[in-house]
Amino acid sequence: IVHNVGGSLVSRNALGTLDEWEYAWKFNAGIAIALNNILIPPMIEKKWGRVIHISSISAQMLRGNPLYASAKAFLNAYVTTVGRTIASSGVVMSAVMPGAVAFPGSYWDEYTRTDPERCNDFLRHHQATGRFGTTKEIADVVLFMASEQASFMQAAIIPVDGANM
C-alpha cells in the first residue's frame, strides 16, 4: 500500500476552529488509519506486506502551515507506534517525508515561473542542495520501501528532502 492522500490545501489559521483542525487531521492522517484497518489484517494473515505513508518534512521541521505540519507529525507518530506493534508480523509500515518537490503544476513549479526570487530565497535558506527535489527521487525511495530489501525497516520515517534546513 502506498498512502499518498493528503495535502496542505487546508486552513492555515493556527487559531482555526476545531472543525478546521479536524479536517486537516482527517485528510492527512485519519484516512491512513481507515485504510490500514481494512488492508493490513490480510497482510498479517499472509505474514508479508508493505505499507508506505507519504508524510512531509513539515512534520519534522514544524514550519509552514501549522495544521498540515501537525497532522503529518501525527501521521509519523502513528507510523512509529503502529509500525512497531506489527513489526514481528512480516508487515513493514514506514513513512517517506518529501521536502520541496517541483513538478509540472506544483506549488513550486508555479513560483519558479511567477516569482523566481522567492524560489531562489527559499532554496538559499532551506535547501542545502540548492535545488528542488523531483518526483522520481521520491518514487525511488517508495519503490525501495515496497521491496523485500526493506524487510528490516519497520516503523522507519525517511526524509527525502535535499537536506532541508
Secondary structure, DSSP 8 states (H G I E B T S, - for coil): -EE----S-S---TT--HHHHHHHHIIIIIHHHHHHHHHHHHHHHHT-EEEEEE--THHHH--S-HHHHHHHHHHHHHHHHHHHHTGGGTEEEEEEEE--B--TTSHHHHHHHH-HHHHHHHHHHHBTTSS-B-HHHHHHHHHHHTSGGGTT-TT-EEEESSSB-
